[in-house]
């Protein structure tokens, strides 16, 4: 294949990969401070506190490792990259690679780490949302903050909707109404 054709072929593959994840498109298109007000969801019930010991692990190294799984499909209850991941299975697998014991379900993260303001979030913080029902009062989805550029939050997670799998998202209207909190464990 001539060099010019090879370049355009690779460029096309990159563009298609990015566009294949609807959340990635939203993160790229809407990754500005959301015009939708973020309403912190009030939690219901009592979840025990969890201590997560990250030891000497570097947050940047962990996020970089997590990013290699972009495009892995969503599979409920799975922690196997060959089959796919659910949101907490993805975190479980990534953190386990660094010898860090973390909860297996997203709800178990409810009282882990130290809560930080959304505007103060940084790479490696965990972002918690309700599941698909913002009125549930329970954490049902989780991701890892990739960056915060002047309030423009991007996170990586395993999205179930539309068979997206591991992708980047920004805080659009869908996530803004389901936002619970940011926790810092590093």
C-alpha positions, 0 to 999 in steps of 0.5 A: 500500500503506498505511504499516502494511502496507508496514512489515510487508512490509519487516519480513517481507522482512528476516526471510526474508533473514536466515533464508534463510542457515542459517549466519546463523541459527546465528550469531544463535542460537549466537553465544555463546562456543562450548561446543564446544572449538576445536581448532586443526587441525595443518597438513600440507605446506609453503605459501610465505609471502605478503605482503599490502600493504593500504596505507592501506585501512581494515579497517572500510571493507573489511568494510562493502563486503563486507557488501553482498554478503550473499545472493550465491550460492555458485559454485565458482571464481567471482569474479563477483558477478553469477554468485556467489562461492566463499570465496576468490573473494569475498575476491579480489573485495572486496580487489581493489576496494581495489587490494589483491593477495591470493591466489586460493585459500584455501590460499595464505593459510596463511602470510599476515599475522600470526597472532593469538589467536582471542580477540584477533581484530578486524574485518577479520582473516581466519579460516581453516578446513580444507575439509569434512574437518578431517583434511585438514591444509590450509586450504580455507575462509576468511572475514573477521571482522566482529566479536568481542564478548567472544569471540563471533566473527562472520565473513562468507564464501561458504558452499557447503553448502545453497547459502547463498552470502555470509552471516554465521556464528559459530563453531559445532561445524562450524567449531570442529573445522575452525578453523586460525587467525586472521591479521591483515593490517591 
